[in-house]
Amino acid sequence: MTVEKRPVEEVIKELGLPPESKFLGYVIHLPNEDEFLGFIKETSAAVKRGFVKTPQAAKVYHSYKRALRDAGKCKQKAEPNLLFDIGTQFAAVPVD
């Protein structure tokens, strides 16, 4: 489920999030490690990736396609998640 194809309010309601939740973009989650991609830097010689423990510190993408592209550059299983600010914390939700 990407919000590019559906209204944000509809996605928030379907997920059971508070109505005042705000969609912030996409983050890349590594489910086996329970970490998030914090940064990715590419040069002609190497791809450097850094990982963080919380979605608040993760690299935020405004495009699902770019998040999916960078997820594919991770050696570990990595998948784009929707990122919401739900008031007291952030919520990362897998994209169907």
For each residue, the residues with C-beta under 8 A, 3 or more apart:
1: 5 6 11 14 82 95 96
2: 5 6 64 82 95
3: 6 7 8 11 23 82
4: 64
5: 1 2
6: 1 2 3 10 11
7: 3 10 11
8: 3 11 12 23
9: 12 13 19
10: 6 7 13 14
11: 1 3 6 7 8 14 15 23 82
12: 8 9 15 17 18 19 21 23 84
13: 9 10 16 17 19
14: 1 10 11
15: 11 12 84 93
16: 13
17: 12 13 21 84 86 91
18: 12 21 86 87
19: 9 12 13
20: 87
21: 12 17 18 84 85 86 87 91
22: 84 85
23: 3 8 11 12 82 83 84
24: 60 83 84 85 90
25: 60 61 62 83
26: 60 61 62 63 64 67 80 81 82 83 95
27: 36 37 55 58 59 60 61 67 80 81 83 92
28: 36 37 58 59 61 67 70 71 74 78 79 80 81
29: 35 36 55 78 79 80 81 92 94
30: 33 34 35 36 37 51 74 76 77 78
31: 34 77 79
32: 76 77
33: 30 51 76
34: 30 31 53
35: 29 30 51 52 53
36: 27 28 29 30 51 52 53 54 55 57 58 59 92
37: 27 28 30 40 49 50 51 52 58 59 70 71 74 78
38: 50 51 52 57 58 59
39: 48 49 50 59
40: 37 47 48 49 50 59 70 73
41: 47 48
42: 46 47 48 73
43: 46 47 48
44:
45:
46: 42 43
47: 40 41 42 43 73
48: 39 40 41 42 43
49: 37 39 40 73 74
50: 37 38 39 40
51: 30 33 35 36 37 38
52: 35 36 37 38 57 58
53: 34 35 36 57
54: 36 57 58 90
55: 27 29 36 58 81 83 90 91 92
56: 89 90
57: 36 38 52 53 54
58: 27 28 36 37 38 52 54 55 83 92
59: 27 28 36 37 38 39 40 70
60: 24 25 26 27 83
61: 25 26 27 28 64 66 67 70 80
62: 25 26 66
63: 26 66 67
64: 2 4 26 61 67 68 80 95
65: 68 69
66: 61 62 63 69 70
67: 26 27 28 61 63 64 70 71 80
68: 64 65 71 72 80
69: 65 66 72 73
70: 28 37 40 59 61 66 67 73 74
71: 28 37 67 68 74 78 79 80
72: 68 69 78
73: 40 42 47 49 69 70
74: 28 30 37 49 70 71 77 78
75:
76: 30 32 33
77: 30 31 32 74
78: 28 29 30 37 71 72 74
79: 28 29 31 71 94 95
80: 26 27 28 29 61 64 67 68 71 95
81: 26 27 28 29 55 92 93 94 95
82: 1 2 3 11 23 26 92 93 94 95
83: 23 24 25 26 27 55 58 60 90 91 92 93
84: 12 15 17 21 22 23 24 90 91 92 93
85: 21 22 24 90
86: 17 18 21 89 90 91
87: 18 20 21
88:
89: 56 86
90: 24 54 55 56 83 84 85 86
91: 17 21 55 83 84 86
92: 27 29 36 55 58 81 82 83 84
93: 15 81 82 83 84
94: 29 79 81 82
95: 1 2 26 64 79 80 81 82
96: 1
